[in-house]
Amino acid sequence: MERLDKHLSLVQAHLVAKALADTSEAPLPSRAEIALTLRGAREMLGLTQAQMAERLGASIASMSRWERGALGMRRPTWKFLLKLASEGRPEPKQA
């Protein structure tokens, strides 16, 4: 389980970094990528769905649908999610 959690964190970090580096008005990621990024960011920040929904200015129902990949996300919400995720990213541990 720990290995899966680490893999999920790496995938989420990669998606956030990729999206932050993209300054174009390229199409939004797929619903599956949004779901993975959103859930990873929420878990990284230690928030419940209700708390994350509040931070994003969205309903709990929308939050749930985004995490299931059942609903697309608008660009301003996506960019705000990436900002939250990048600010909440833990600092790398130094050896």
PyMOL commands that set and color helices and strands:
alter all, ss='L'
color gray80, all
select helices_A, chain A and resi 2-21+31-45+49-56+60-68+75-88
alter helices_A, ss='H'
color red, helices_A
deselect
rebuild
show_as cartoon
